[in-house]
Amino acid sequence: AAWLCHLVDTRDLVSIDPSFAGVPVRERELLLRSWANHASPAVMSSNNVSSPAGGKVRFHTIMLPITSAWIKRCMETRDLGLPRTLVQQGIDLARQLGCQVASLGQYTSIVTANGRRLDGGGMGLTSGNSYAVALAIEAVHRAMATRGLDPAGATLAIVGAAGNIGRTCASLLAPAFGRTILIGAHSAGSHRRIRNLAGELAATNVMCSTDPAATRHADLVVSASNAPLPTLHSAHLRKGAIICDISVPASVHPDALHNRPDLLVIKGGVAQLPRGEDLKITGFPLPRGQVFACMAEGILLGMEGIGGTEFTGGLSPAGVRTIGALARRHKVRLAEYKTECVLGSTHVPDFSTTTA
């Protein structure tokens, strides 16, 4: 099995090669931007992951030398040719390594329409989103039990409700809540999608917004945004709120993490491997034995020998339940919250001088 990822920001270049520490952020950004036209995916690590149920997977991490901001810019300008080519090259490399399934991490899923614009060449593909939702639901229930929150009298906010993960989280959670706020991006398409979702939900008292600050009215916030920078600041969050952050990069700003002890912030998208293997990925921010949901989904499908493309494209509650059942079978479980992002650190990336 393979997992495709990319740099979160230019400081990740320092994690991989410390000799870049003395290079200014803007110069690093310009270097990576020029590299995008010439670089190829690279294998970061290859390790075995085993299951108490008896399965074993050879797991390869394949990194694309591009950043979240660069991909986001390509999406905004609808210039998707190069990023999709790079992701396809990563898929081709996974197939050359003998992989039977590849999971799309971070923006590699979004930029390829959740894997639908890729040619697996007979290899199974997954967006990794089904297990992300399964873990988020598990994390939310755990947090509500910790705080004694009764959803029937509480307000739920879904940030990124127009997206694949946010939409599915809303479908599974909203019916139990007294009020739901669907929050999308400032675009006509996003606003249309969340309004359509509001009409489809088996829930009452649903409102739509394109303002992240609407989360200040919520007792529980589930954030599944795809913004390259944190969008949820301390001022956006109600006193005593629960926040389940499944965004990569993380959407909760460090000011909320460090200055708001009243908040309960949990990371719904991190899983614990049953045997705690060290994947030995340079610059990887999670402790030994922990992986992101998209990584775990690829591992689980590999354990079961499941190929095909049924876990690409749009999500379904049935798919979420299937992956959840596989996780229980192989003893993969929800891990503790960590504030770092993939290949990143706890700092707030500074894009004030970048042009990507």
Secondary structure as UniProt FT lines:
FT   STRAND          2..7
FT   HELIX           11..16
FT   HELIX           18..22
FT   HELIX           25..35
FT   TURN            36..38
FT   STRAND          42..50
FT   TURN            52..53
FT   STRAND          56..67
FT   HELIX           68..76
FT   TURN            77..78
FT   HELIX           81..96
FT   TURN            97..98
FT   STRAND          101..104
FT   HELIX           107..110
FT   TURN            111..117
FT   TURN            121..122
FT   STRAND          124..126
FT   HELIX           129..147
FT   HELIX           151..153
FT   STRAND          155..159
FT   TURN            160..162
FT   HELIX           164..173
FT   HELIX           174..176
FT   STRAND          179..183
FT   HELIX           188..200
FT   STRAND          206..209
FT   HELIX           212..217
FT   STRAND          220..223
FT   HELIX           234..236
FT   TURN            239..240
FT   STRAND          242..245
FT   HELIX           254..259
FT   TURN            261..262
FT   STRAND          264..266
FT   TURN            268..269
FT   STRAND          270..272
FT   TURN            274..275
FT   TURN            282..283
FT   TURN            288..289
FT   STRAND          290..292
FT   HELIX           293..304
FT   HELIX           317..329
FT   TURN            330..331
FT   STRAND          333..334
FT   TURN            342..343
FT   TURN            352..353
//
